Amino acid sequence: MPHLALLSVSNKTGLIDLAHSLVEEFGFDLISSGGTAKALKDAGLPVTKVADYTGSPEILGGRVKTLHPRIHGGILARRDMPEDVTDLANNQIRPIDLVVVNLYPFEETIAKPGVTLAQAIEQIDIGGPAMLRAASKNFANLTVLCEPEQYGEYLEELRQNNGEASVEFRQNCALKGFLHTSSYDQAISSYLTQQSSKSDQEFTLSGTQLQSLRYGENPHQPAVWYQTGTTATGWAAATKLQGKELSYNNLVDLEAARRIISEFADVPAAAILKHTNPCGVALGSSLKEAYEKAFNADSVSAFGGIVALNQPIDVDTATELKKTFLECVVAPGCDREAQAILADKSNLRILILPDLNSGAKETVKAIAGGFLVQAADDIVADTSKWQVVTERQPTASELEELLFAWKVCKHVKSNAIVVTSDRTTLGVGAGQMNRVGSAKIALEQAGNKALGAFLASDGFFPFDDSVRTAQKAGITALVQPGGSMRDQDSINAANELGLLMVFTGVRHFLH
């Protein structure tokens, strides 16, 4: 008896070519349902509709089609067990040798603006996951395919093994089937969690392997890059124009670069990072000027850095990027002429990420025995809610400079101190065990340029020593969260020294 294949897919990519090969090359019989059956029939392929095969019509507007003993019996039967073979014969059920199923586009549906809960619910597949799980469970007796990319591999497997798929191949396909249903269920549960008042009861995370990385933070640490969801977003959707394969550290640094550059939308901006900390950030009248200012802010640290730009790379900027060794550059686009210029740096990784704001809504950190989840620190700074606590009041330009310093400071490892002037970082003190140490590093790096400059701190000043140290270095204005029991000491020192100081009421610790 010919092999029997059940085809029921939402994504019909490659379907017709696969079906032609199954019928014409390997003599399969086909059964199918709904739109898949129509597509096969329109292509001139012989196909039996599931309703005709089972003797039961589709009901409930198509909600019930394949949930039938003749379908699931044919999928789940163990052919080495006489009682299963007898059950098939007594119920006129043919064993199914191939199940080709992919699922309703739930994630694509909920990504659409204005989608209702009822619309989302209708895109929750029931029969598809049931068939995928059943076929995956019984991989010892049949093959399950859930991705169009598997079709060619399967046909080649049949060609090399006299029309049969090996057990190893079938088991690998079963694994993909279970991963597919797991990811699908995770998308549904995440969506429904967002709709629920008990949204913090459970948190699930799943991903599909994009690629194995050469290693993790260090050569002795294996690492893998996973994509969440079935639709590529964020870095999984980025285009790499050139350069070596991305490493674990590249991706970690790129994500930090994306987060900081996404703070700046209206004015050309450039950020250069090393080990997730910015070593130079600047705004400019052009992208080239912004990059040059960011580079010159700390040209020593910029060597081998990660560059993030908030506008497409143009010829002038590409020419500047070529002048030093860089690991990666990310931008929302790249002019063709600029790409030709950068091609001379063949190892430089150039990534195009059109949506620089495509960040996750939560951050996840593993700890022993579990993990921590927090909302992303995506609060937008609102200067109208800031409190000027000194006698000296800011001009509009001073407020803009303080806002720039505050946005950069948000992305520096705590304890964080950032010194800026002319919308350019002059000194960055990151990750020290006390705020005085971070201030010392930032001010020493700024040097004489600190005269008349601005200083941002990600946390409050518990004593007035940082204010006095800043003034001695030439700082004229400070922005900090406030909230210390001894805030008045810092305010008094600022007034005594003629400084401007603003409290944001928000802190940005980054660990």
N, C-alpha and C positions, 0 to 999 in steps of 0.2 A: 504494500500500500504506500502511496506517495507520502512524503513528509507533509505535515500540516503546520502552517504559520498563521498566527493571529496578529493582525496589524491594526493598531488603534492609536493614532498619534494626533496631538494638537499641532506640533511643529512638523510640517510636512517636507522639510528640507531633505532631499535625497531619497524620499519615499519611493517615487516612481522608478528610479534607477534600481533601487534595491529589489523592488517587487519584480521587475523584468528579469533580473538575474536569478531570483529565486524560482520563477516559473520556467523560464526558457533554458537556463543552464542546469538547474538542479531538480526540476520537476515538482516543485512544491505546489500544494493546494493552498489557497488563501481564503481566510475568513476575516471579515472586518465589519465595522459598524459606523454609522453616522457619516460625517464628512469624509472620513478616510475611505470608506467603501465607495462613495461617490467619486472621489479623486481617482481611485484605481479603475473604476468602471469607465470613467471618461478617458482614461489613458488606454483603453482597449484591453485591459487585463481581466482574466476570468476571476471572479471573486464571489463568494457566498456571503450574504449579509448575516450577521450574528442572529438577527431575529428569525431568519429562515432556518438557520442551523439549529437553534434551540427550540424553535416552535413557539417562542414567547415574544410578543411584540415589545418594542421599546415603550416604556410607560413613564408617567410623571414628567412629561416634557423632556425626555431623554435622560433623566436622572438615573434610571435603571435600564441598562442595556446588557452589560456583560456579567452581571451578578446572577449567575445561573449554574446549576450543577454540571451541565454539559460543557461549560467553559472551564470552571474551576476544577472539575473532575479531570478534564483533559490536561490541565496544567499540573495538578498535584499528584497524579498517579505515579506510584513507584513501580517501575516496569520489571523489577526483579522480585516482586512480591506477588505470588499467584492470586491472593485474595483481591489485590487492587486490579489486576488484569481481568479477573472475573467480574468485578463490579463494573468495569468499563464495558465489557461485552454485554452484560445484563441490562445496561442502561443506554446502549447504543451510543457510547461516547468514544470519539477518536482521541488518542493521545496527541497532545500538541507538542511539536518539536521546537518551535521558535515563537517567542512572544516579543513583539516590538511595540513598546508603549512609551510615550512621554505625556506629560500632564498639562492640565489647563493652566494658562499663564497667570497664576495668582499674583506673583510679584509684579508683573507688568501692569496688572489691573490696579493694584493698590498704589502704584507709583503715579497714576494719573491724577491730576488735580480735580478735586470735587467728587471723587468716587465715594459712594455711600456704603454703609455697612452691608446693606442688602445686596448690592452689586458685588461686593467682595465675597460674600458668602456663596453666591452662585458660581464663583470661580474656584471653589474648593472641590477638587476632584475626589471622587470616591472609588469608582470602578477601576480607575487607572492605578492608584496605589495598591489596591487589593490584588490586581493582576501582577504588578511588579513584585510585591512581597511574596506572593505564592510562587511565581516563577523563580525568584531568587532563592527561595527556600529549597526548591526542587532542582537545583542546578545539576545534580547528578544525572538528571534525565532529559534536560532541555536547556536551551540558551535563551537568555533575556537580554534585550538591547534597549537602552533608554536614551541614547544620544546618537544623533546622526553621524557623529565622528566614528562610531563603532561599526557602521555598516560595511565599509570597505575592509576593515580588519576581519569581520565575520566571513565575508565572501572569500577572502584569501585563505582563511582557516579551512573552509570547506574544500577549496581547490587543492590544498596541500594534504588533506586527510580523507580523500575519497568521499567527499560529501558529508563528513561528520565533523563536529567541533570537538576538540579535546576537552577532557575534564578540567584541566588547568585553565583553559580559556573560559570555559563556562563558569568556573568559580570566580575568576576575575570579573566577569560580567555581572555575576550575582552581587559581588561586593559593590560595584557601581550602582546596581539597582537599589540596594539598601541605603547607600549614601544619598542617592537621589531622593528617596522617599523621606529620609531623615531631614535633609535640607528643606524639603518642601513643607514638612510638618513644622519645622522650626520657624519658617517664614510665616506660616499661619498663626502659630502660637504667639509669636512676637507681635503680630498685628493685633490679635485679639487682646493681648496683654495691654497694649496701648489704649484699647477701648475700655479697659476694665478699671474699676476703682481699686482692685487688688493687684496693682501692676508690679508690686515688689515681692510677690510671693515666690516666683521662680524666674530664673534667667537662664536661657539656653543660648549656646553659640555653636555654630557648625560652619564648616568651610570645605571647599573643594580644592585640592592641590593644584596650584598653578605650575609650580616647578620646585624641584629640590635646589637649594642654594649650595654653593661650594662649602660653606661652613657658616657658623653663627658669628657671635662677637669675636671668637677666637678660633683658630684652626681645629682645636680638639672638640668643638661643639657642633654637632649636626644641626641643620636648620632647613625648614621647608616654608615656602610661601603659599598661603591659602587665600582663596577668594570666598567671601561671604555672599550668599545669595546666588541665584541662577543668572542674574543679569550683572555683568561686570560694571563696577563703579569705582571711583577713586583711582588708585594706582593700578588696579587691574584693568581699567579702561584707558590708561595712558598709552600714548604711542611713543616708542623709542625710535628716534630717527637714526641714531648711530651709537657706536661705542660698545664697550665690553658688557658682559652680562652684569645685571645688578646684584650686589651682594646684600647680605643681611644688614650690615652697617649702613650701606647706601640707602636702603629703604627706610631705616629708622631716621636717618638724617634728613632724607627727602620729606618725610612726613612732618618733621619739625619745621623744615623750611616752608612747606605748604601752609602750615598753621600761621606762621608769622607773616608771610606775604599776603595772606588772605585778609589781614587787617587793613590793607591799603588798596583802595579801589579807584579813586578819582584822579590820583596823581601818579606819574611814573615812579615806581619803587623797585629797589633791589635789596636783597638780603643775602649775606654770605655767612654760612654756618660751618662750624667744626664741632663734632661730637655733640650735636643737637643744640649747642649754644650759638647765638649770633655773635660773630666777631666784627661785623660791619653791616649796618642797615642805613639806608638813606632814601630820601625823596629828591626828585630833580625835575627840571623843566623838560627833560627828555630822558628816555630810558638809558641812553649812553651816559648822561651826566649822573643819573642816579647810581648806576653801576660803578662809575669811576669814584664817586664820593664814598660809596660803601667799601670799595677795595682799598682806597687810601686811608680809610679809618683804621685799618690794621692790616697792612699789606703782608706782614710776616705770617699772621695766622691765616690769611686768605689763601695762601699757597696750599693746594690740595683740598680746597674747600668745596662746599655744595652751594650753588648759586640758585636763588629763586627770583624770578622776575614777574611782575604783574601785568606785563604787556607783551605782545609778540616780539620776538627777537628780530631786530632790523639789522641792516648792513653795518651801521656805525657801531652798534653794540656788539655784534659778532666779531668785528675787528678787534675790539678791546678784549673780548673774552679769550681770543687766541693768544694773547700776550703772556699768559701765565698758565701753570699747570693747575687744572681743576679736575675734580672727580666727576661731578654731575652738574647739569644745568636744567632747570625746569621752568617752563613758561607756558602761557596759554596758546601760543602759536609760534611759528618761525617763517619769516619770508624766504622765498626760494633762493634769492641771492645770498641771504645770510646763511642758509643751510650749506650752500656751496663753499662759502668761506670757512665754516666750521668743519667741513669734511676733511680738511688738512689735519685736524686733530682727531685721528681715527679712533683713539681710545677714549676720547671724551664722550661721556654718556649725555645725549641730548634727549630730554623727555618733553612731550607735549601733553599737558593736562588742561583742557579747555575750562573745566570747572574747578578753579582753585579753592572753592568753598565746599567741596564735596567731602567733608569730614564726617566721622562717626559721631553719633549723638551721645555715645557713652564711651568711657575708657575702662578697660579691663586689665587688672593686674593679678597675676597668680601669686598665691602665698601657700605655705605648707597646708595641705588638707582642704584647699578651696581657692576662691578667688574673690577679689573686690571689684565692685562695679560702681562707677560714679558718673553723673551727668558731665558731659564735656564742658570745659570752661569757655563757653562761647558767648558770655555776656558782652554786650556792646557798650563801650564806654560812653557815658552821657555827661558832658561837661556842665550841663545845666543843673545837674544834681550834685556837683562838687561843691565843697565848702571852702571858701577863702578864709583862712583862720588868722591871717596877719593883718597888720595895719596897712601894709602896702597891697594895693589891688592890681590884678593883672591887666595888661592890654590884650587886645584880641590876638595879636601876634604871639605874645607870651603864653597865652592859653593854648594856642595851637602847638607851640613847641613842647609844652608840658604834656599835651595829649600824645604827641609823637613819642616822647620819652616813655610815657606810661604804657603805650601799646607795645613797645619793644620790651620793656621790663617784664611784662606779662609772660614772655616766652623765654626768659632766662632762668636757669636753675636757681632755686632759692638756697641761701639768702641772695637776693639779687639787687644790684645797684647799677644803674645805667646813667651815663653822662652824655648829654647831646648839645648840639648847637647847629643852627641852620639846617634842621631836619636831618641831621647826620649823627650817628653815634661817634663819640670821642673816646669813651672808655666803658668797659663792661666788666663788672665784678660778679662772678657766678659761683654758686654752690659752696660758699665758705661756711665754716661752722658758726661764725658770728657776723653780724651786719657791719661791724667796724672793719673787719677784714675785707669784706666785699667792697666797702667804700674806699678803703685804702688802695685796693687793686685798680678800681675804676678811675680814681683820681690820679694815681701815678701814671696810668696809661694815657689819660687825657693830657697830663703835663701842663704846659703853659696855655694850651688851648682851653683849659677849664675856666679861664678868666672870662666872666660874663656868661658862662654856660649854665645848663639846667641839669637837675639831678632827679631821678625817679628811684623809689624804693618799693619793692613788692610787699613789704610788711612795715608795720609802724616802727618808730624810733622809741625804744623803751627809756632812753636817756637823751640828753641834749648834746652828747659828745659828737654824734654824727653831723648834726647841724653845724656845730662850730668847726669841725674838721672840713666840711664842705665849704664854708665861707672862707677859711684860710686858703683853700686851694683856688678861690675865685668864683665859686658858684654863686649865682644870683637868685635862683628860684628853685623850689623843691616841690615834688608831688609825692604823696605817700597816703596809705589808707587811713591813718589815724586809728584811734581805738585803744591806745595805751592809757593806763592809769596815770601816767606821767606826761600825757600829751602837753599839758600846760607848760612844762619845763622847756619842751622843744619850741612851743609857740613864743614863749618869752625870749628865748635865745634868738629866734628868727627876727623878732621885733627889735631887739637890742642891736642886732647886726644889720638891720635894714634889708632883710631878705623877704622875698615873697614865698609863702608856703600854702599849699592847697591840700585838703583832705578829700579823698575820693569816696570813702565809706565802703570800699571794696578792696579785698586783698587778692593777690594772685600767686600763691605759693605753687611752685612747680617742682615736684620731687622725682 
